Each structure stands twice: as structure tokens, then as C-alpha cells.
């Protein structure tokens, strides 16, 4: 199994209804393909982690790159997984637009200015902070 974390920008600011439709489609497709992960959205920016078999995740990422709702897809992290980090989630979701000022400060730099050096220590550190905030908010 592998995981991939990417960022992208929405082609337009998405309404709550549009986000819910996207989430519903993602969850249905991911459940069928045994893909797990999480999706974050804030002010027109996405961060998503996908985990599953490489022969499923890689074509899915290519499909996302062609999706007209996304632009500027940038793969941030990729690696092998021995066990899923999001085993119970076909796709966890959080709209980060309404975060507290402290939480927004923790994640907005990563969301708005992702490092182009995919896999760098700095990127991994920022990714970890983002995931920690996400997990805390989901409790």
C-alpha cells in the first residue's frame, strides 16, 4: 500500500453544497476501490491524503489532476504504508474556513504556500502539523 498527499486549488470558491457533493462522490468511489484518507478545504484550497493500493491510488491521482474542479495539483508526499493511517474513513473531511485563529495560523501557510520540494523535511514537518490539527478537530 501507498499514501499520497497533494494540494490543489479549486477552480472557483466552492459552496457548502458543492463540497458536500464532491465529498459524497469521493466517499462512494473510495469505498468501492478500498481507498481511505482525508480531505481538507480552506478558502479555495485542498489538501488530500489518499491511501490504498498503488494500482488504484496512482490512477485516482491522475483523474484528480484532470478534474475541472481542481487546478495546480501538486504532490507533496508519497510513501509506502504498512498499515492505514485513516482505516475507518473512506474520506474524512473538514472545511477549514471556520477555524480558530490559532488553528488557522497552524495550517494556512501550508495550504496557501506549499513547498515545491516534495518530500523535504520541511514539507513533512508542515504536513504533520496539518494532520495533527485535523485529527484534533475530528475528535
C-alpha beads as a LAMMPS data file, in Angstrom:
LAMMPS data file: protein, C-alpha beads

139 atoms
138 bonds

1 atom types
1 bond types

-500.0 500.0 xlo xhi
-500.0 500.0 ylo yhi
-500.0 500.0 zlo zhi

Masses

1 110.0

Atoms # bond

1 1 1 0.000 0.000 0.000
2 1 1 0.979 3.615 -0.526
3 1 1 -0.124 7.052 0.577
4 1 1 -0.073 10.273 -1.419
5 1 1 -0.630 13.763 -0.045
6 1 1 -1.336 16.516 -2.559
7 1 1 -2.505 20.106 -2.597
8 1 1 -4.585 21.808 -5.248
9 1 1 -6.693 24.881 -5.754
10 1 1 -10.369 24.816 -6.568
11 1 1 -11.200 26.219 -9.988
12 1 1 -13.620 28.507 -8.083
13 1 1 -14.597 29.031 -4.454
14 1 1 -16.869 26.119 -3.662
15 1 1 -20.157 26.429 -1.816
16 1 1 -21.035 24.075 1.026
17 1 1 -23.395 22.214 -1.316
18 1 1 -20.657 21.741 -3.924
19 1 1 -18.250 20.493 -1.259
20 1 1 -20.825 18.020 0.030
21 1 1 -21.451 16.690 -3.494
22 1 1 -17.693 16.289 -4.029
23 1 1 -17.341 14.549 -0.680
24 1 1 -20.268 12.203 -1.369
25 1 1 -18.814 11.227 -4.774
26 1 1 -15.350 10.720 -3.262
27 1 1 -16.639 8.571 -0.434
28 1 1 -18.666 6.333 -2.753
29 1 1 -15.786 5.873 -5.201
30 1 1 -13.208 5.386 -2.466
31 1 1 -15.288 2.800 -0.626
32 1 1 -15.608 0.739 -3.824
33 1 1 -11.863 0.977 -4.518
34 1 1 -10.788 0.486 -0.870
35 1 1 -9.142 3.916 -0.745
36 1 1 -9.043 5.716 2.594
37 1 1 -7.813 9.165 3.540
38 1 1 -8.886 12.670 4.327
39 1 1 -9.763 15.867 2.519
40 1 1 -9.263 19.395 3.837
41 1 1 -10.663 22.541 2.226
42 1 1 -9.966 26.154 3.071
43 1 1 -10.586 29.295 1.047
44 1 1 -10.421 27.531 -2.299
45 1 1 -7.505 25.234 -1.443
46 1 1 -7.488 21.477 -0.947
47 1 1 -5.158 19.115 0.855
48 1 1 -5.910 15.453 0.437
49 1 1 -4.303 12.246 1.625
50 1 1 -5.135 9.095 -0.307
51 1 1 -4.064 5.643 0.850
52 1 1 -4.542 2.283 -0.807
53 1 1 -3.004 0.036 -3.412
54 1 1 -0.658 1.834 -5.805
55 1 1 -2.539 0.462 -8.811
56 1 1 -5.652 2.252 -7.505
57 1 1 -4.201 5.423 -5.936
58 1 1 -1.980 6.427 -8.873
59 1 1 -4.797 6.386 -11.476
60 1 1 -7.045 8.171 -8.979
61 1 1 -4.498 10.963 -8.602
62 1 1 -4.279 11.256 -12.417
63 1 1 -8.080 11.509 -12.523
64 1 1 -7.997 14.294 -9.912
65 1 1 -5.372 16.149 -11.969
66 1 1 -7.808 16.111 -14.946
67 1 1 -10.835 17.059 -12.830
68 1 1 -12.009 20.577 -13.827
69 1 1 -12.800 21.347 -10.167
70 1 1 -9.050 21.255 -9.379
71 1 1 -6.110 23.205 -10.717
72 1 1 -2.444 23.259 -9.746
73 1 1 -2.347 19.746 -8.306
74 1 1 0.988 19.373 -6.508
75 1 1 2.072 16.077 -4.995
76 1 1 3.634 16.855 -1.620
77 1 1 4.381 13.482 -0.063
78 1 1 4.366 9.863 -1.184
79 1 1 5.424 6.712 0.553
80 1 1 4.799 3.106 1.378
81 1 1 2.348 2.118 4.105
82 1 1 2.345 -0.995 6.213
83 1 1 -0.974 -0.002 7.760
84 1 1 -3.545 2.662 7.000
85 1 1 -3.490 5.921 8.922
86 1 1 -7.195 6.511 8.168
87 1 1 -8.550 2.951 8.266
88 1 1 -12.128 3.855 9.185
89 1 1 -12.505 6.783 6.794
90 1 1 -13.403 6.363 3.160
91 1 1 -12.721 10.097 3.207
92 1 1 -12.543 12.193 6.357
93 1 1 -13.455 15.806 5.642
94 1 1 -13.062 19.186 7.253
95 1 1 -13.867 22.621 5.865
96 1 1 -11.151 24.740 7.479
97 1 1 -12.725 28.080 6.616
98 1 1 -14.143 28.469 10.133
99 1 1 -11.009 27.570 12.130
100 1 1 -9.944 29.432 15.241
101 1 1 -7.138 31.986 14.705
102 1 1 -4.568 29.638 16.317
103 1 1 -5.531 26.665 14.163
104 1 1 -5.691 28.826 11.048
105 1 1 -2.138 30.024 11.728
106 1 1 -1.006 26.396 12.037
107 1 1 -2.314 25.336 8.665
108 1 1 -2.745 28.370 6.439
109 1 1 0.924 28.641 5.499
110 1 1 0.947 25.065 4.281
111 1 1 -2.353 25.389 2.449
112 1 1 -1.560 28.682 0.774
113 1 1 2.163 28.224 0.113
114 1 1 3.042 24.555 -0.178
115 1 1 6.733 23.887 -0.583
116 1 1 7.616 22.789 -4.093
117 1 1 10.255 20.467 -2.620
118 1 1 8.056 17.402 -2.343
119 1 1 9.268 15.077 0.342
120 1 1 11.601 17.584 2.019
121 1 1 11.953 17.598 5.812
122 1 1 10.220 20.992 5.920
123 1 1 7.286 19.716 3.877
124 1 1 6.990 16.608 6.031
125 1 1 7.031 18.728 9.192
126 1 1 4.338 21.094 7.883
127 1 1 2.277 18.128 6.710
128 1 1 2.487 16.562 10.141
129 1 1 1.273 19.784 11.786
130 1 1 -1.643 19.906 9.369
131 1 1 -2.624 16.307 10.076
132 1 1 -2.350 16.843 13.828
133 1 1 -4.742 19.803 13.664
134 1 1 -7.098 17.775 11.503
135 1 1 -7.120 14.817 13.906
136 1 1 -7.695 17.099 16.905
137 1 1 -10.634 18.799 15.171
138 1 1 -12.227 15.449 14.276
139 1 1 -12.463 14.311 17.924

Bonds

1 1 1 2
2 1 2 3
3 1 3 4
4 1 4 5
5 1 5 6
6 1 6 7
7 1 7 8
8 1 8 9
9 1 9 10
10 1 10 11
11 1 11 12
12 1 12 13
13 1 13 14
14 1 14 15
15 1 15 16
16 1 16 17
17 1 17 18
18 1 18 19
19 1 19 20
20 1 20 21
21 1 21 22
22 1 22 23
23 1 23 24
24 1 24 25
25 1 25 26
26 1 26 27
27 1 27 28
28 1 28 29
29 1 29 30
30 1 30 31
31 1 31 32
32 1 32 33
33 1 33 34
34 1 34 35
35 1 35 36
36 1 36 37
37 1 37 38
38 1 38 39
39 1 39 40
40 1 40 41
41 1 41 42
42 1 42 43
43 1 43 44
44 1 44 45
45 1 45 46
46 1 46 47
47 1 47 48
48 1 48 49
49 1 49 50
50 1 50 51
51 1 51 52
52 1 52 53
53 1 53 54
54 1 54 55
55 1 55 56
56 1 56 57
57 1 57 58
58 1 58 59
59 1 59 60
60 1 60 61
61 1 61 62
62 1 62 63
63 1 63 64
64 1 64 65
65 1 65 66
66 1 66 67
67 1 67 68
68 1 68 69
69 1 69 70
70 1 70 71
71 1 71 72
72 1 72 73
73 1 73 74
74 1 74 75
75 1 75 76
76 1 76 77
77 1 77 78
78 1 78 79
79 1 79 80
80 1 80 81
81 1 81 82
82 1 82 83
83 1 83 84
84 1 84 85
85 1 85 86
86 1 86 87
87 1 87 88
88 1 88 89
89 1 89 90
90 1 90 91
91 1 91 92
92 1 92 93
93 1 93 94
94 1 94 95
95 1 95 96
96 1 96 97
97 1 97 98
98 1 98 99
99 1 99 100
100 1 100 101
101 1 101 102
102 1 102 103
103 1 103 104
104 1 104 105
105 1 105 106
106 1 106 107
107 1 107 108
108 1 108 109
109 1 109 110
110 1 110 111
111 1 111 112
112 1 112 113
113 1 113 114
114 1 114 115
115 1 115 116
116 1 116 117
117 1 117 118
118 1 118 119
119 1 119 120
120 1 120 121
121 1 121 122
122 1 122 123
123 1 123 124
124 1 124 125
125 1 125 126
126 1 126 127
127 1 127 128
128 1 128 129
129 1 129 130
130 1 130 131
131 1 131 132
132 1 132 133
133 1 133 134
134 1 134 135
135 1 135 136
136 1 136 137
137 1 137 138
138 1 138 139
